[in-house]
Amino acid sequence: MRLTQELDARTPVTRWKPYAVSAVAVATSAVLGGAAVDPHSDWYRALRKPPWQPPGWAFGLVWTPLYATIAWAGGHALSRTHGAERRALAVGLGANLALNTAWNWAFFARRSPAAGVVGTVLLDLSNLLLVRRMHRSDPYGARVLAPYAAWCAFATALNVDIARRNAG
């Protein structure tokens, strides 16, 4: 029975399943989060923004490869873990993606830069925990997440500045 399980673990479907699950989760997060974003709304255009904010087109240019790296790193790490460790990593990744999605709804749908600050700080904490957890089983996958964590930290600074400029 054990030999059968080991051989089964080597089938192409089994090898790619963690990547597929991760990719579907990331794509779902991107679509659900993107549904809240309207950078052309009168509300968003009226916000006072810092001069160092990137142009609007840059966000799509950055997020597309970041989402791809999150999906790949998640699949890579999940394929290298088992049992309780795999479940904990999957929960951590899912929570991170939920926070990623929630930020869009807090900032854009609620039209609240202050709520966005709360969301992005929680996302930054989640990124640290996810990278740390992933590093235990897959240091390479954890390193692949570094640009995502760095961009989110930049987004936090940007969100804080926007909230400060538009308070009261």
C-alpha positions, -999 to +999 in steps of 0.1 A: +000+000+000+028+024+009+046+019-024+013+026-042+009+059-023+045+069-031+041+061-068+007+079-068+025+110-053+046+111-084+018+113-110+017+145-130-018+154-117-006+150-081+025+171-088+006+200-103-025+199-080-009+223-054+000+248-081-035+246-096-052+251-062-029+280-054-034+296-089-072+293-085-071+309-050-049+338-062-070+344-094-102+344-072-086+369-049-075+391-078-110+390-094-129+396-062-106+424-051-105+440-085-143+442-085-141+468-058-115+490-075-126+521-095-097+544-100-118+565-123-145+573-097-150+609-087-142+600-051-108+585-059-099+612-083-107+638-057-084+623-031-053+642-023-024+619-032+014+622-027+036+632-056+055+599-053+024+578-060+030+557-092+008+564-122-024+544-124-011+521-151+018+510-130-005+492-105-017+467-131+018+463-144+031+454-109+002+434-096+000+410-126+035+394-120+031+397-082-001+376-084+017+351-106+046+348-081+021+343-052+004+315-071+037+299-080+053+302-045+021+289-029+020+259-052+057+253-047+055+254-009+023+233-008+039+206-029+068+204-004+047+201+028+023+174+041-002+169+069-007+196+095+022+217+081+005+218+047-029+226+062-014+255+082+004+268+052-028+266+031-048+284+058-020+311+060-021+316+023-059+317+022-060+343+050-034+364+032-054+363+000-085+372+019-068+402+035-054+412+000-090+411-013-104+429+017-081+459+013-097+468-020-131+467-005-121+486+026-103+514+006-123+516-026-158+502-019-161+518+016-143+549+003-122+549+034-084+554+033-084+549+071-100+515+067-075+508+040-047+516+064-060+490+089-064+465+060-029+470+046-012+468+080-030+435+086-019+424+052+017+433+060+016+413+092+001+384+073+029+386+047+055+384+075+038+353+089+033+337+055+069+342+045+081+329+079+059+298+077+068+292+041+105+295+048+104+265+072+095+241+044+104+260+012+130+288+016+130+293-022+093+298-023+096+323+006+122+343-013+099+344-043+073+362-021+097+390-011+087+413-039+050+409-030+058+417+007+079+447-004+052+460-027+026+457+001+049+476+025+052+503-001+014+503-006+010+507+032+032+538+031+012+551+002-021+544+019-010+560+052+000+591+033-033+593+014-052+588+047-032+616+064-037+640+035-075+633+034-082+631+072-111+651+085 
